[in-house]
Amino acid sequence: MPTPHNEAPVNGIAKTVLMPGDPRRSEFIAETFLEHRTLVNNVRGVMGITGTWKDVPVTVMASGMGIPSIGIYSWELYKEYDVDNIIRVGSAGGLQDNLKLLDVILAQGACTTSNYIENLGIHGFAPIADFTLLSAAKDAAKALGIDVHIGNILSSDNFYSAFDAGTEQNNKWKQMGVLGIEMEAAGLYANAAYFGKRALCICTVSDHLYRPEMLSAEERQLGFSQMITIALDTAAKMEELRLASLG
């Protein structure tokens, strides 16, 4: 400690970290939801902030865009800071017809077009969420009265693609029941598995791939409160479970 990308002291990062992609969203989450906030990392402007939610320590730190970026930050958090849980809170493009803007997805699994996992020395690994985190998030959503969609998502390496090829591939993912597309979860899930840690991706639908619907940048920034509250209540539950395990 520190690492090339994290200047926080060894005790500056909580056992559970929420990871939005956007540093501005990281700052917004901390300022809106956390008490007793401290900026613990700002290398490359990722805004790592530790505070408390319901008296439970929580860190919020941005991951940047894409699997390579979240791969770096989550690797260092798991390995160097001994973080137990990382919950990605981000946006996804909807694929299924029943998804609406601002719907919340709990990503049970994460398909991917990335070669990141093969660089861990394994071929064909299926990235999935930690079941304890997933169950806690489902229970938190139910307690909050928030309906969620639980299922598979796609972590894509490409935000843009040739129109015809992209549409054809989207049709195939939709046919296989994939709920939406984002760009980070599979790498996060792979790192968690590699280190024997926990990970979950919670996404809010920000646009739809088959309808002309899209949230503005400001709406993306400010309109994800349901997802964030679910994630924070999940963090509180995980701390309760951790303390119970210590006797």
Secondary structure by P-SEA (a helix, b strand, c coil): cccccccccccccccbbbbbccaaaaaaaaacccccccccccccccbbbbbbcccbbbbbbbbcccaaaaaaaaaaaaccccccbbbbbbbbbbccccccccccccccbbbbcccccccccccbbbbbccaaaaaaaaaaaaaacbbbbbbbbbbcccccccaaaaaaaaaaaaaaccccccccaaaaaaaaaaacbbbbbbbcccccccccccccaaaaaccaaaaaaaaaaaaaaaaaaaaaaac
